Amino acid sequence: MAYLLAIETATKVCSAALFKDDKLLAIKEVEGDFSHAENLAVFTDLLLKEGEVASTELSGVIVSKGPGSYTGLRIGISFAKGLCYALKIPLISIDTLHALALGFTDAKKDSFDLICPMIDARRMEVYASIFNNSLEVIKPISADVIYSGSYSEIIKDQSIVFIGDGAIKCKTLLTAKRRTFITDFLPSAAYLGKEGFRKFKKADNENVAYFEPYYLKEFIALKGKKLV
């Protein structure tokens, strides 16, 4: 038996969940304007109390590794690494887009030939990947600028569902038949338990000292506007 804490901070959703093996015991999450630093430690404390689990009973920490928000990923992964260091437990990482697709499949939504999880990357760009309904990768994760012909060679005549906040950008551009958009299906720590527990059993862990978020793109700091 293993108690696993899962952390999802790749987007504006701040989410933490407690699992017993791959069974969800409790979850705390909020969708807001990047409130991760304020909420993550509080959520973790509440989860442990609700599950009647001491921090020393945790067997590992599962973290959503990106791509996504630079700030959100840094906060979530730094918090996860701190717990792993202090408790001497393994760190397990899951691709954010894979977790989103897995969560959609497990939710038993309508069946589609293809699933395309998307995370908003500002302007007309998204972080996206495409899976078949067996969750095999059809298009690896990449940062894509969306236009009317995006993914047409991959999709062809297949049905596809675009999920996540990045899908909002596609609704007016990808208007061919058999396209579905579910923009409110967002990342959650609840989707990390199944794959995280599988990796935990295989000891497929990260090196806590050297593990870094999967940013995908280099960070570019924007200069603030001068006050007149």
Secondary structure by P-SEA (a helix, b strand, c coil): cbbbbbbbcccccbbbbbbccccccbbbbbbccccccccaaaaaaaaaaaaccccccccbbbbbcccccaaaaaaaaaaaaaaaaaacbbbbbbcaaaaaaaaaaaaccccccbbbbbbbcccccccbbbbccccccccccccccccccccccccccbbbbbbccccccccccccccccccccccccccccccaaaaaaaaaccccccccccccccccbbbbbccccc
